[in-house]
Amino acid sequence: MLKKEFKRKDVTRARNLLTGKSGASSETQVGYKKKRVDYKEGDVWVENKKTWTIKDGIKQTISKMDAIKKEIFMPLCCPECGNVMKKRLDKPNYKAHKKCFDCVIEFEHKLRLKGEYDDYIKNLRLKNRLTEIDEMESMFLDLANQSNEGYISEHGELERWKGGVDVSKMSTAISEAAQKGREAVKKELTNEEN
Ligand SMILES: [Zn+2]
């Protein structure tokens, strides 16, 4: 049975995507050795199919659902104009701007008149990039986790990849890269706002 293994080069690729260096070489191969890791405040890793972190000294799971629920929740009326948000374009616009489509159009029109539209779009792109990094991080953490689950051999036995991928180490690498990517975008955002 064949199953694609999540390897070091995939971690490197993930790291490059997360930090925006997608053109960089991703072929460096280094063997992983399993070892015990002591986690510290702020570390993120996958264990027993859950994503964990240490916050305020307490080991706890990160609930992806919490984040997703918060993202999708949309009130009935636009907080800006009070109109009912029922148009097809209201939802994506509410998600991005926290107001209805009409309000976004009006807002952008005013920005154009003031000559501030380009800065606003650049800012928006940077913010979207932050969301993208979060989504990629989550996806890569899932992938890294799957690769250590092993597979059922022809003899019906559970086998794990020989030489074992170090899920904890990969997860840490992925999260570190995501953090680096986020910091770079935030730095650019700060420059943009000043
Ligand atoms: Zn509105």
Residues whose N, C-alpha, C, O or C-beta is under 5 A from the ligand:
A	BS01	ZN	C78 E80 C81 G82 K99 C100 C103
